[in-house]
């Protein structure tokens, strides 16, 4: 859902999650990268695709462990690529 909110609201949501997550609690986040086909070209829903720098800033210093990976799915024989960030955190 972060691709629908934009950077500032996503940061605010992550701050709230950090406050309510119990010690050693885990979270998994999947949201669009800036290389996702839904972001590139026409973007009628005005979705926001996150750069690696934005992802690092969103999760910086909040958790004891943060793992940033990418998750990719292709459509139409590989013509379209849905590329998401997969972020796992541990408090």
N, C-alpha and C positions, 0 to 999 in steps of 0.2 A: 503493500500500500504506500510505501514511502515515495514511489514514483508519482503518486497523485498529490502528495503534500508539499513537496519542495524541501530544500535543505533546512531552513530555519525551523519549520514545524517538526521535521524528522529529529533534529537535535533536541528539541524540547521533549518529544516523546521518549527518546532514549534516556534523557535525564530522569524522567519520571520512572521509567523501568528500572534504572539503576537504583533508585531510592526504595522501590518496593520489592526488588528481587532479594531473596534470602541469601545468606552467606553460602557460598559454594553452589548457588543456584545457576542454572544455565539458560541461555536463550539462543534461538536460531532466527535469523532474519534473512529473507530472500527479497531482493528488490532490483530494479532495472539498472544496468550499467549504461554509460553513455554510448556504447557500441551496439545497443539493442535495436533491432529493426523497428520496434514500436516508437523509438525516439528519433531515429534517423529519417530523413525525408519528410513526408507529410506527417504531422503530429496533431491531428484534429482534437485530441483530448488534452493537449498541452502537458504531456507527461514529462517528468524530469528524470533524466538518466544521470546517474552519479559517476563522477570520476574517482579514481583511486585516491586522489588527494582528499576529496570530500569524505569518502568512506573512512579514511584514517582520522580525519578531524572529528567525525561523528562519534567514533568509538575510542578516541584517544584518552588514555589515563583513567578510564572509568572502571575497568575490570581487571582482575588478576591475570586473565588470559583472554586474548582476542585472536581468532583465526579468521583470516580473510581469504576466501577462495572464489572462483568463478564457476558458474553453472551454465551450460550452454545446451540449447535444444534447437534443432534445425527443422524447417518446414519446407514443403514444396521441393523435395529433392535437394535440399541444401541451399536453396536460393535465399531463404530468409533465416536469420539466426536470432533467436531470443537469447541474449546474453545477460545473465543476472549475477549480482554479487550474492554470495552465500557467506554470511558472517555468523560465527559461533562465538558466544561469550561465556565466560565463567566469572562469577563475582568473587 
